[in-house]
Amino acid sequence: MKNKIPVAILSSLFALQLHAAQVTVFAAASLNESLKQIAADYEKTSGDKIIFNFAASGTLSRQIEAGAPVDIFFAADETKADALEKKGLLVSGTRKSLLGNSLVIVTPTDAAAIHSPSELTNAAVQHIALGEAKTVPCGTYAKAYLEKLQLWLAVEPKVVPCESVRAVLAAVESGNVDAGFVYKTDAAISKKVKVAYEVPAADAPKISYPLALVKDAPQSEAAKRFITYLDSDAASAVFKQFGFIVLSSPPAK
């Protein structure tokens, strides 16, 4: 005789399925591993399914402007969220700045050492991977940093533009470029690159990751619950595990 599932358990499972929602999150590529782990933990208790679209923040913001069905925008750059908010595409009062990060210069593991950004101008460094500055926040930050050091004009001819920070990481891993700018959190997940130089926080642009509910979100209530979870101690612990700086997070606007 087969074991019967208790009625109470069946009722709980039915209630969970009844209220389950599929929440779509458009998130910066650098958040990939941390958000997947957080979502896996969240799904176990909420019953909701979290679907991700990871790409450069600028690419994602253009997709939202074009009307893509999305619930949450989690960018790596405040200006991308600012632009959407000015167009009325983010829900007022839901925006939070949750995370910070830092820039590093990475090289293939067998490359000669680079001790300072000025060495990127040396003839030995011929190709430098950089996120496309108009769409990839890490590229935007890196360009601003090099301009501050008055190195941009010398470095620009060597730049190999990439569609995301993860594309930069892949280019360095492959050895197709001599160096690249990524976030410290990206460098930490790769065994095929080495951190040649960590950009001091005092010299770099402020790196901030805002998230917000998107206007006309298909699953707005479920999305709000996930946003709350992303600001919880449990989620913060995962972000810290992957090397992010967890910020105090009142609404950014």
Phi, psi and omega in degrees: 000132181287145177291137179267140177280128181306144182301323182297321179291317177300319180295320180294317179297320180295319180295322180295316179294324182297323184260000181294145179224157175253110184261126181260125182242123172266116188227149177303142185303327183291348181268000191312296187294317182295316181292324178296321178291317179298317181296320179299319177294317183293319182297329181296328184256332184271330186083348179282157177251130180255121180250132183247147167235106182261130178192183174296143184301323179294321177296316180295319181295324177294323178294322177294317177299328181279358175098018179299138180286105185216149181260318186229137173249124181233098188260170176253017186204126180297327185295329178292320176291322178303315183296318179291322181294321179297331179271005178073024184261359173242147182280121181303136177090352180259352185283134179223147174256104191267324193229158170234170181206181177219156181269144172222154171261126179245154177224162172303152185298333182262010182280159175295151184293144171243120186260346180203158179302329182298335179289348175293342179275351181295152181297333181293336177263106186259330182225130181233119179280135182214138175299141177306118191298333182281337185237336185253110183307320180300323176292322177298313180297317182295317179298316179299322179295315180293326176295320179298324180275000182060038179249349189300315183298327179282329183274327188310316180298342181267353189288132171253104184289140182234155188281348178198167179294329178289331174291324175298312180302316180296322180296320179289319179302322183286342183083008179285345175229163182272336182197168177198157176259123175224177173281155178302324180294328178289316180300327185292337183268356184249136175261003184255002176229161173234147177281113181274328184203131175260123181286122179300138181303326181294336182263342186265157172298152178292125180258121185220137182251104177268149170227156182199158173284135180274141179301141181060032177301131181300328181233064189296317183292317177295323179296320178298322179295320180289323176300318178299319180294323180297340180260012183272168178297323181296315179291321180300322180297322178290315178303317179295323179301326181269005173096005178284155173267119181272121183266159166294145195227060166290162178308138183289335180233000000 
